Amino acid sequence: MEENSTPKEVVQEKKQRSLWDEAWRRFKKNKTAMAGLVYLSILVIVAITTTVIDWVTKNQVYKNYIIKQDLLHRLKGPSAQHIFGQDEFGRDIFLRMLWGTRYSLFMGALAIIFALIIGGFLGALSGYYGKRVDAIIMRCMDILLAIPSMLLATAIVAALGTSLVNVLIAIGIAYIPTFARTVRASVLTVKDRDFIEAARAIGCDDSEIIFKYIVMNALAPIIVQATLGLAGAILSIAGLSFLGLGIQPPTPEWGAMLSNARTYIRDAWHVTVMPGLGIMLTILSLNLMGDGLRDALDPKLKN
């Protein structure tokens, strides 16, 4: 073998990586982003596990441990048996937070998916066709953006009534303008490139060009916005529940737990601190992960 021959390992490292492989490689180097991903993965596992437990036991665990009251030990502080303490009705705060994970996480995800589908569709049409279509859609989005998202969601829930579906609709509508503008901006940067002209030349129709070529090549900012939007949606759901317009007791949702516990904040610190920490850490992990995704997917940072 020649002295200057390149080792196999070096050759493999020099092979062209795909966009997503390169993004994952950069993402793994961001320790704070990986910490956020690990924490979020644990929450997803907890949410799925509690859902399966309720389905297998036909809600018996939920009835016997999550909503069952023990008034003799109400407001008891953290102990070996109840590591987060007990609430104003003697219920275990730790178990209620575990069971409440699925409401905050899954409802936030569903609301963002709804906003992404509607807002993404409107943003793609606006960016691709431009002119009058762009003017009409964007002016409608401007009207929605002029109203604070929390205030808009509160007004919608107050008008439609307090239910899980109405909360999802309210949060989703509040985030539609954000995704519409994000997708529109992404489409505008892609639609005039050479491969789009080539797609037109071979006879592709507008819908195929928009969804197969333009949107698929503009996924990076959409993914980042969805991650950051999920953090905002979870916070909005908790805020609506805190105001009494979201998920209603005795359902163990973190915002509702905070709302019920604020009366006892001076007598039992744990009933407010524990749910508050749960919300704060979840939002922090999503923001850290979103920042890491933004850095990993930004082509300008590619060496």
Secondary structure, 3 states (H helix, E strand, C coil): CCCCCCCHHHHHHHCCCCHHHHHHHHHHHCHHHHHHHHHHHHHHHHHHHHHHHHHHHCCHHHHHHHCCCCHHHCCCCCCCCCCCCECCCCCEHHHHHHHHHHHHHHHHHHHHHHHHHHHHHHHHHHHHHCHHHHHHHHHHHHHHHCCCHHHHHHHHHHHHCCCHHHHHHHHHHHHHHHHHHHHHHHHHHHCCCHHHHHHHHCCCCHHHHHHHHHHHHHHHHHHHHHHHHHHHHHHHHHHHHHCCCCCCCCCCCHHHHHHHHHHHCCCCCHHHHHHHHHHHHHHHHHHHHHHHHHHHHCHHHCC
